[in-house]
Amino acid sequence: MNVQELFAERIGGKNFGLSNQIYKFEKIKRAKAEAKKNHPDIELLDFGVGEPDQMAPKIIRSAMKREIDKPENRGYADNGTYEFKVAAVEYMKKFFGVNDLNPETEINHSIGSKPALAMLPLCFINPGDFAIVTVPGYPVLATHTKYLGGEVLKMPLTKENNFYPDISKIPEDIARKAKLFYINYPNNPTGAPPSEDFFDRIIEFADKYNILIVQDAAYATLIYDREPLSILSR
């Protein structure tokens, strides 16, 4: 049996895994190891994979240890327990002032953001559709859009534009073919915070062209000079 002949064309077909191209995060990992080796006395600030460099608070670790021993927590959670969904609603209300979310119809869970970002193109992207993404940024949604025969428009985040995508530079024909617009604020790696003005402008743009905004809010509460802001509060 020749498994190499069975790989889908969308991920490279029979050439899958044979190229010298290295996954972005593997490149970062190798560069990090090399930098540590060559400069062991210099503190390294890692803007690669968003992996915590500290333990979770003790109260969280203790709660997880307790809960894992309860028989009622052995079951399959389907779309998340109702208690989790209610807690998510309360989180949005407490930190962002977002009220009236329905825990049953407007909250879903995923095992981290990566699976969710990989699945969204499966739900919305047909061959020829566009996903608009910001760069530099997390590549998962763009990668899976390409797997499905979609196209990707990369919007650079520059200092001149306060590290927001310049929506005015999106061509009209691409805007009409776009299904998803991926943003990430507070932004990694630029550190740019969200703003009401930017959220309002991107909502207006998405509403005009019927585009789904995907706001990756992994760092939503890491704001120190202003109140945290959710796009759902606009």
N, C-alpha and C positions, 0 to 999 in steps of 0.2 A: 504493500500500500504506500502511495506517495502522497502524504498529507500536504506537501507543498503545493500540489496541483489543485487543492480544494479551497484555498483561501479566496474570499470574495474579491472581485475586481476593485470594489470601492476602497479597500485597504491595501491595494497593491497586487492582488492576485498571486501568481506563482513567484513573484519577486518580493513578497512580504517578508520582512526581516532580514533580507539579504543586502540591503544598501548600507552605506557607511553613515547614513544620517542618524544623529543621536537625538533622543527626546530632550526637549528643552530643560526639564528639571534634572535630567541626568547630566546635562552639560553644566548646570549650576552646581550640582553635587561634586562633580570632578574638579571644577574650578575652585570650589571651597576647600576641598582636600589639598589641592596644590598650594593654595594661598597659606593655609595653616602650616603646611610643611616648610614653605620657604620663609614665612614670617611668624614663627611661633610666639613671639612676644607682643604682637600687635592684635588688639581686640578686633574681631571680625563681626561686622553688622550684616547679617544674612537677610536679604530681601527676596529669597527664593520661596520655597514651599512654606505656606503659613503654618508652620509647626511650632507649638508653644515651647519655649525654652525653660519653663518652670512647671512644677507640679500644679494640678488643680487644687483649689482650696480644700483644707481638711474636711470641712463640713460636707462638701460634695463627695469626696472619696468615701467618707463614712456612710453617707446615705446610700451610695451605690453598693457598698459591701452588705448593708442591711437588706436591701431590696433583692439582691441576687439569690438570697436564701428563701424567698417567699414562693411557695408553689404557684400562686396565681400569676406570677411574672414569667412563667415558663412558656406561655402560649404565644402564638403568632399574632402580631399586633395589627396585621392588615394595613390600614391607612392611619395607624397611630391610635392610641387609646383616647377616649373622650377626655380624660383628665389632662393628658398632655395638650390636647387642642385648646382646652379652657386655659391652661397655664400660658400657652402661646398668645392667646387673646389678651390675657392680663399683662403679659410682658409688653405687648405693643401699646397698650393703654398707659402703663406706668412710665415707660421710658420715652414714648414718642407722642403721647396724647392722641393715639388713633383709637377711636371709639366705634362701637357697633359692628365689629367683625363677627361673623357667624362661625363658631367653632366647627360646625358640621359641614358647611359648604365652602368656606373660604380659608381653611387651614389644612395643610397636608404636611406630612413629614418626609424626610429623605435621610439617608445615611451619609450626612455631610452634603456639601454643595456640589461635589463632583458628579455623583450619580444624577442629580436633578438637572445639572447643566448638560449632561450627556443625553438625557431623555427628552429634553424640550425640543431639540430639532426633530426627533422621531415623531413628535406630536404635530409639528407645524411646517417642517421644511419638505417641499417637493423639489425634484430636479429643476434647476433654473431659478428657484427662489433665493433671496439674499438674506444673510444675517449681517447686521452692522455691529462691529465690535471695536472696542478701544484698545490701543497698543501704546506702550507695553501693557500686558495684562494676562489674566488666566486664559489659557488657550483651549480649554475643553469644548466650549460651545462651538467655536469656530472649527475645530478639528472634526467634530461629529457632523456639522453642517456640510463639510466637504465630503465626508464619507457617504452622505445621502444624495450627492449630486447637486448640492446647493452651492451658491457662491458667497464669498465673504468680502465685505468692504471694511478695510482697516482704517480707523480714525485715529491719527496720532494725537497724543496728549503732550502739548508743548507748554513751556513756561509762558510764552507770549499770550496764550489763551487760558492762563491759570489752571492748566492741566485738565481742562474740559474739552470734549470733542467739539469742533467747530461745525455745528449743524448746517450752517449756511453753505458749506462746501460739499454737501451730499448731492450728487447729480439727481435731477428729477426722475430720470428713467429708472435709476436704482431704487430711489425712495418708493416708487410705485411697485417694485418687485420685492421689497423687503417685507419680511414677516417678523423678525426678531431684532431688537436693539439692545445689546448687552452693555451695561455700565456697572461700575463698581466704586461706590463711595460710602464712607471714606476710602480713598483709592490706595491700592497696593500696585506698584511700589512708590508712587509719587507722594503719597501722604495728603493729597488734596482732599479737603472736606466737602461734603455736599452743601449746596446752597439752595435757597428757595427759588431764586431767579433761574438757576440752571434746571432744576426739576420742573418748573413751570414751562420753560422753553421746550424741553424734551417731551413733556406731556402734550403740548400743543402740536408739536411736529408729529408725534406718534398718532394722535387723534386725527390729524389731517390725512395721513396715509394708511390708517388702520394697521398700525404696527404694535406688536406686544413688547412692552419694555420689560427687560429682565434686569432687575437691580440686585446685584450680588452684594448683600449688606453684611458680609462676614465680620466687618470691623465697625459696625454701626454705632456701638456705644463707646468706641475709643476716641472720644472727642473731649478736649480739655479746655478750650477757650470759648465754647458756646454750648447751647443745648443740643443733644442728639436730634437728628432730623430724619424722618422717614418719608419716602416718596408717597406713601399712602396717606400722609397727613395733608397733602396738597389738594 
